[in-house]
Amino acid sequence: MHQALIQTAGLLSRLWLAVFFMAHVIEHLSNGAIGAFGFGIRTHTPLLDTIALGFFAMTSLWLLLGIYSRVIAITGMVVLGAAIVLFGNPVPHVELVAAMLATVILAFTGGGPLRLHAGGWHVRDNL
């Protein structure tokens, strides 16, 4: 029971982060399309915005499929945090706080039972 709860928390965190990053992409592509949920950060540099949208779309896809969920979630939050600090509104949104909490949960629990790559933190195998 306890193990199933931990795996379910990891799965829900992974899916929430996938929705969160894709909402950022959708909000940026069509402003106001999803209402108050998403927030699109604009850098006013079209090339940088395109690269960021591609990165967040790829991050969302990898999280949805469960490929290196921990690393991808932490990397995505670091990039989004940098974009918010540099170009965005510093007032935290509810969904941003929930995404940060989901990243912390995912970092400890893993991606859940429905993931494609069940890697984990095996540093000694990668050396």
N, CA and C of each residue as an Amber inpcrd file, in Angstrom:
protein
   381
   0.8310000  -1.1980000   0.0000000   0.0000000   0.0000000   0.0000000
   0.8690000   1.2520000   0.0000000   1.8790000   1.2770000   0.8610000
   2.7420000   2.4420000   0.9630000   3.5240000   2.6560000  -0.3340000
   4.0260000   1.5740000  -0.9250000   4.7760000   1.6710000  -2.1760000
   3.8770000   2.1450000  -3.3150000   2.6420000   1.6800000  -3.3570000
   1.7020000   2.0960000  -4.3940000   1.3660000   3.5780000  -4.2660000
   1.2700000   4.0740000  -3.0580000   0.9910000   5.4940000  -2.8460000
   2.1520000   6.3580000  -3.3290000   3.3610000   5.9170000  -3.0760000
   4.5400000   6.6610000  -3.5280000   4.6120000   6.6670000  -5.0440000
   4.3540000   5.5270000  -5.6840000   4.3930000   5.4610000  -7.1430000
   3.2850000   6.2930000  -7.7660000   2.1220000   6.3040000  -7.1590000
   1.0190000   7.1110000  -7.6660000   1.3250000   8.5980000  -7.5350000
   1.9480000   9.0020000  -6.4380000   2.3400000  10.4080000  -6.2660000
   3.3500000  10.8090000  -7.3290000   4.2950000   9.9290000  -7.6470000
   5.2660000  10.2070000  -8.7000000   4.6100000  10.3230000 -10.0590000
   3.6630000   9.4380000 -10.3450000   2.9510000   9.4800000 -11.6180000
   2.1370000  10.7600000 -11.7580000   1.4100000  11.1240000 -10.7070000
   0.6000000  12.3430000 -10.7610000   1.4750000  13.5940000 -10.8730000
   2.6070000  13.6000000 -10.1980000   3.5260000  14.7400000 -10.3010000
   4.0780000  14.8620000 -11.7140000   4.4320000  13.7330000 -12.3000000
   4.9660000  13.7330000 -13.6630000   3.9240000  14.2360000 -14.6580000
   2.6900000  13.7820000 -14.5340000   1.6390000  14.2210000 -15.4490000
   1.2830000  15.6910000 -15.2360000   1.2710000  16.1530000 -13.9850000
   0.9990000  17.5600000 -13.7140000   2.0640000  18.4500000 -14.3580000
   3.3210000  18.0630000 -14.2390000   4.3930000  18.8600000 -14.8360000
   4.3040000  18.8600000 -16.3560000   3.9040000  17.7420000 -16.9530000
   3.7300000  17.7020000 -18.4090000   2.6340000  18.6730000 -18.8430000
   1.5350000  18.6930000 -18.1240000   0.4440000  19.6270000 -18.4250000
   0.8990000  21.0680000 -18.1880000   1.6350000  21.2900000 -17.1240000
   2.1060000  22.6280000 -16.7830000   3.0080000  23.2030000 -17.8780000
   3.9770000  22.4200000 -18.3330000   4.8820000  22.9260000 -19.3690000
   4.1600000  23.0980000 -20.7040000   3.2390000  22.2000000 -21.0420000
   2.5210000  22.3450000 -22.3010000   1.5550000  23.5240000 -22.2310000
   1.0130000  23.8210000 -21.0660000   0.1590000  25.0070000 -20.9150000
   0.9620000  26.2730000 -21.1720000   2.2220000  26.2780000 -20.7660000
   3.0830000  27.4250000 -21.0510000   3.2630000  27.5950000 -22.5570000
   3.4420000  26.5010000 -23.2650000   3.6110000  26.5610000 -24.7180000
   2.3330000  27.0550000 -25.3850000   1.1920000  26.5060000 -24.9890000
  -0.0850000  26.9030000 -25.5790000  -0.3780000  28.3690000 -25.2960000
  -0.1270000  28.8050000 -24.0810000  -0.3850000  30.2060000 -23.7230000
   0.5060000  31.1440000 -24.5240000   1.7230000  30.7260000 -24.7960000
   2.6170000  31.5850000 -25.5680000   2.1950000  31.6440000 -27.0360000
   1.7490000  30.5170000 -27.5820000   1.3620000  30.4870000 -28.9900000
   0.0790000  31.2590000 -29.2480000  -0.8930000  31.1570000 -28.3620000
  -2.1260000  31.9360000 -28.5220000  -2.4890000  32.5150000 -27.1620000
  -2.2020000  33.7680000 -27.0070000  -2.3660000  34.4600000 -25.7280000
  -3.8180000  34.4170000 -25.2630000  -4.0420000  33.9240000 -24.0550000
  -5.3700000  33.8740000 -23.4710000  -6.1860000  32.6650000 -23.8710000
  -5.5970000  31.6830000 -24.5460000  -6.3450000  30.5310000 -25.0370000
  -6.8410000  29.6330000 -23.9130000  -6.0870000  29.5360000 -22.8280000
  -6.4920000  28.6350000 -21.7500000  -6.8760000  29.3920000 -20.4870000
  -7.1640000  30.6500000 -20.6240000  -7.6530000  31.4360000 -19.4950000
  -6.5740000  31.7930000 -18.5000000  -6.9180000  31.7130000 -17.2400000
  -6.0050000  32.1520000 -16.1910000  -4.9870000  31.0930000 -15.8100000
  -5.0530000  29.8910000 -16.3960000  -4.1670000  28.8120000 -15.9750000
  -2.7270000  29.0480000 -16.4110000  -2.5010000  29.2810000 -17.6700000
  -1.1350000  29.3730000 -18.1750000  -0.5900000  30.7820000 -18.1360000
   0.7050000  30.8700000 -18.1840000   1.3290000  32.1790000 -18.3110000
   2.4830000  32.0380000 -19.2940000   2.4340000  32.8500000 -20.3310000
   3.4750000  32.7990000 -21.3480000   4.5030000  33.8790000 -21.0770000
   5.7440000  33.4870000 -20.9600000   6.8230000  34.4440000 -20.7410000
   7.4000000  34.8180000 -22.0920000   7.4040000  36.1040000 -22.3840000
   7.9230000  36.5730000 -23.6560000   9.2270000  37.3270000 -23.4360000
  10.2340000  36.9600000 -24.2240000  11.5410000  37.6020000 -24.1100000
  11.6960000  38.7400000 -25.1070000  10.7430000  38.8820000 -26.0150000
  10.7720000  39.8920000 -27.0750000  11.9140000  39.6390000 -28.0510000
  12.4160000  38.4200000 -28.0830000  13.3800000  37.9680000 -29.0770000
  12.7890000  36.7100000 -29.7010000  12.3320000  36.7900000 -30.9560000
  11.6130000  35.6550000 -31.5500000  12.4100000  34.3460000 -31.5560000
  13.6950000  34.4080000 -31.8140000  14.4880000  33.1850000 -31.8450000
  14.5650000  32.5420000 -30.4610000  14.7890000  33.3400000 -29.4280000
  14.8580000  32.8120000 -28.0650000  13.5090000  32.2550000 -27.6200000
  12.4280000  32.9320000 -28.0030000  11.0940000  32.4180000 -27.6750000
  10.8290000  31.0840000 -28.3640000  11.2340000  30.9480000 -29.6140000
  11.0330000  29.6990000 -30.3480000  11.8370000  28.5610000 -29.7330000
  13.0720000  28.8470000 -29.3630000  13.9080000  27.8210000 -28.7260000
  13.3010000  27.4020000 -27.3830000  12.8350000  28.3630000 -26.6000000
  12.2230000  28.0470000 -25.3010000  10.9530000  27.2310000 -25.4750000
  10.1250000  27.5850000 -26.4740000   8.9010000  26.8190000 -26.7080000
   9.2210000  25.3910000 -27.1290000  10.2200000  25.2280000 -27.9780000
  10.6330000  23.8800000 -28.3700000  11.1350000  23.0830000 -27.1820000
  11.9080000  23.7240000 -26.3230000  12.4330000  23.0500000 -25.1310000
  11.3040000  22.6320000 -24.2040000  10.3490000  23.5380000 -23.9500000
   9.2500000  23.2000000 -23.0400000   8.3240000  22.1530000 -23.6430000
   8.1260000  22.1660000 -24.9670000   7.3180000  21.1280000 -25.6070000
   8.0080000  19.7730000 -25.4940000   9.3230000  19.7390000 -25.7080000
  10.0770000  18.4960000 -25.5740000  10.0590000  18.0150000 -24.1140000
  10.2030000  18.9420000 -23.1910000  10.1470000  18.5900000 -21.7700000
   8.7980000  17.9820000 -21.4250000   7.7430000  18.5710000 -21.9270000
   6.4010000  18.0550000 -21.6590000   6.2170000  16.6600000 -22.2540000
   6.7080000  16.4510000 -23.4570000   6.5920000  15.1390000 -24.0940000
   7.3780000  14.0780000 -23.3330000   8.5910000  14.3940000 -22.9390000
   9.4050000  13.4290000 -22.1970000   8.7760000  13.1140000 -20.8450000
   8.2060000  14.1150000 -20.1860000   7.5270000  13.8520000 -18.9140000
   6.2770000  13.0100000 -19.1160000   5.5590000  13.2720000 -20.1790000
   4.3540000  12.5080000 -20.4630000   4.6900000  11.0410000 -20.7040000
   5.7880000  10.7850000 -21.4000000   6.1920000   9.4140000 -21.6860000
   6.9700000   8.7740000 -20.5350000   7.5090000   9.5780000 -19.6510000
   8.2470000   9.0370000 -18.5160000   9.6820000   8.6940000 -18.8330000
  10.3290000   9.5140000 -19.6360000  11.7230000   9.2920000 -19.9930000
  12.5790000  10.2290000 -19.1520000  13.4060000   9.6620000 -18.2900000
  14.2620000  10.4410000 -17.3840000  13.4640000  11.5340000 -16.6770000
  12.3900000  11.1660000 -16.0410000  11.4460000  12.1220000 -15.4610000
  12.0880000  13.0610000 -14.4520000  12.9240000  12.5370000 -13.5840000
  13.5230000  13.3790000 -12.5450000  14.4250000  14.4430000 -13.1440000
  15.2910000  14.0400000 -14.0230000  16.2500000  14.9770000 -14.6220000
  15.5300000  16.0090000 -15.4800000  14.5750000  15.5680000 -16.2650000
  13.8400000  16.4730000 -17.1540000  13.0140000  17.4690000 -16.3460000
  12.3680000  17.0180000 -15.2820000  11.5570000  17.9220000 -14.4620000
  12.4220000  18.9850000 -13.8000000  13.5430000  18.5800000 -13.2460000
  14.4190000  19.5520000 -12.5790000  15.0110000  20.5180000 -13.5890000
  15.4290000  20.0150000 -14.7490000  15.9840000  20.8950000 -15.7900000
  14.9260000  21.8760000 -16.2890000  13.7200000  21.3940000 -16.5170000
  12.6410000  22.2730000 -16.9660000  12.3110000  23.3580000 -15.9640000
  12.3020000  23.0210000 -14.6790000  12.0090000  24.0280000 -13.6620000
  13.1400000  25.0350000 -13.5230000  14.3740000  24.5940000 -13.7160000
  15.4960000  25.5350000 -13.6570000  15.4110000  26.5280000 -14.8170000
  15.1270000  26.0330000 -16.0130000  15.0070000  26.9200000 -17.1750000
  13.8110000  27.8560000 -17.0200000  12.6880000  27.3310000 -16.5510000
  11.5150000  28.1840000 -16.3460000  11.7680000  29.2020000 -15.2470000
  12.4360000  28.7840000 -14.1840000  12.7670000  29.7300000 -13.1150000
  13.6720000  30.8500000 -13.5990000  14.6460000  30.5130000 -14.4300000
  15.5200000  31.5380000 -14.9960000  14.7400000  32.4800000 -15.9010000
  13.8190000  31.9410000 -16.6860000  13.0090000  32.7940000 -17.5650000
  12.1010000  33.7190000 -16.7550000  11.5650000  33.2170000 -15.6650000
  10.7100000  34.0610000 -14.8200000  11.5300000  35.1690000 -14.1770000
  12.7030000  34.8190000 -13.6780000  13.5550000  35.8260000 -13.0280000
  14.0000000  36.8870000 -14.0300000  14.3670000  36.4610000 -15.2320000
  14.8970000  37.4130000 -16.2190000  13.8240000  38.2020000 -16.9530000
  12.7070000  37.5500000 -17.3100000  11.7540000  38.1940000 -18.2010000
  10.3290000  38.2410000 -17.6840000  10.0210000  37.5550000 -16.6100000
   8.6320000  37.4020000 -16.2160000   8.2260000  38.2270000 -15.0230000
   7.0440000  37.9100000 -14.5720000   6.4520000  38.5460000 -13.4150000
   6.8800000  37.7650000 -12.1700000   7.5460000  38.4030000 -11.2160000
   8.0410000  37.6490000 -10.0560000   6.9600000  37.1850000  -9.0860000
   5.7130000  37.5730000  -9.3040000   4.6300000  37.1300000  -8.4250000
   4.3230000  35.6690000  -8.7300000   4.4150000  34.7750000  -7.7580000
   4.1820000  33.3520000  -8.0360000   2.7110000  33.0600000  -8.2920000
   2.4530000  32.2700000  -9.2880000   1.1030000  31.8040000  -9.5850000
   0.8630000  30.5120000  -8.8130000  -0.3900000  30.1650000  -8.6360000
  -0.7350000  28.9470000  -7.9060000  -0.2000000  27.7260000  -8.6470000
  -0.3440000  27.7240000  -9.9810000   0.1220000  26.5670000 -10.7430000
   1.6410000  26.4570000 -10.7350000   2.3470000  27.5700000 -10.6170000
   3.8040000  27.5240000 -10.5230000   4.2410000  26.9210000  -9.1830000
   3.5840000  27.3030000  -8.1180000   3.8990000  26.7320000  -6.8050000
   3.5830000  25.2360000  -6.7970000   2.4650000  24.8480000  -7.4130000
   2.1220000  23.4250000  -7.4960000   3.1410000  22.6680000  -8.3420000
   3.6490000  23.2920000  -9.4060000   4.6580000  22.6430000 -10.2420000
   5.9760000  22.4830000  -9.4860000   6.3310000  23.4580000  -8.6780000
   7.5470000  23.3260000  -7.8770000   7.4030000  22.1990000  -6.8510000
   6.2500000  22.1060000  -6.2290000   5.9880000  21.0260000  -5.2830000
   6.0120000  19.6680000  -5.9950000   5.4290000  19.6140000  -7.1900000
   5.4390000  18.3710000  -7.9660000   6.8560000  17.9740000  -8.3620000
   7.7170000  18.9580000  -8.6360000   9.1040000  18.6640000  -8.9730000
   9.8290000  18.0520000  -7.7820000   9.5780000  18.5810000  -6.6090000
  10.2030000  18.0300000  -5.4050000   9.7050000  16.6020000  -5.1520000
   8.4150000  16.3850000  -5.2870000   7.8550000  15.0440000  -5.0930000
   8.4370000  14.0770000  -6.1150000   8.5060000  14.5150000  -7.3700000
   9.0310000  13.6630000  -8.4380000  10.5070000  13.3520000  -8.2340000
  11.2550000  14.2940000  -7.6980000  12.6790000  14.0660000  -7.4630000
  12.9100000  12.9420000  -6.4630000  12.0000000  12.7610000  -5.5310000
  12.1680000  11.7180000  -4.5220000  11.4660000  10.4130000  -4.8730000
  10.3360000  10.4900000  -5.5760000   9.5460000   9.2840000  -5.8110000
   9.8300000   8.6080000  -7.1410000  10.2430000   9.3520000  -8.1410000
  10.3970000   8.7800000  -9.4770000   9.1350000   9.0000000 -10.2790000
   9.1220000   8.4800000 -11.4830000   8.0470000   8.7780000 -12.4250000
   6.7960000   7.9530000 -12.3150000   6.7280000   7.0130000 -11.4100000
   5.5330000   6.2050000 -11.2700000   5.6090000   4.9250000 -12.0830000
   4.5760000   4.0960000 -11.9850000   4.6330000   2.7810000 -12.6150000
   4.5090000   2.8140000 -14.1420000   3.9200000   3.8350000 -14.7120000
   3.6910000   3.8870000 -16.1580000   4.7240000   4.7760000 -16.8340000
   5.9730000   4.3630000 -16.8140000   7.0240000   5.1430000 -17.4360000
   7.7800000   4.2450000 -18.3990000   8.3850000   4.8690000 -19.3940000
   9.1150000   4.0860000 -20.3870000  10.5000000   3.7090000 -19.9200000
  11.1600000   4.5900000 -19.1820000  12.5210000   4.3190000 -18.7390000
  12.5670000   4.3940000 -17.2290000  12.8210000   3.2910000 -16.5900000
  12.8810000   3.2320000 -15.1340000  14.3330000   3.3000000 -14.6920000
  14.9360000   4.4520000 -14.8490000  16.3650000   4.5850000 -14.5670000
  16.6850000   4.7180000 -13.1010000  16.3500000   5.8160000 -12.5160000
  16.7140000   6.0770000 -11.1360000  18.0650000   6.7700000 -11.0480000
  18.5680000   6.9010000  -9.8540000  19.8240000   7.6050000  -9.6240000
  20.9590000   6.5890000  -9.5090000  21.4100000   6.0370000 -10.5960000
  22.4940000   5.0630000 -10.6180000  23.7460000   5.7180000 -11.2050000
  24.4020000   6.5510000 -10.4250000  25.5530000   7.2950000 -10.9250000
  26.7160000   6.3560000 -11.1850000  26.9240000   5.3670000 -10.3470000
  28.0720000   4.4840000 -10.5100000  28.0120000   3.6850000 -11.8020000
  26.8000000   3.4440000 -12.3380000  26.6740000   2.7190000 -13.5990000
  27.0160000   3.5880000 -14.8030000  26.9950000   4.8930000 -14.6390000
  27.2470000   5.8040000 -15.7490000  28.6870000   6.2800000 -15.8120000
  29.5240000   5.9000000 -14.8860000  30.9000000   6.3400000 -14.8830000
  31.7820000   5.4550000 -15.7300000
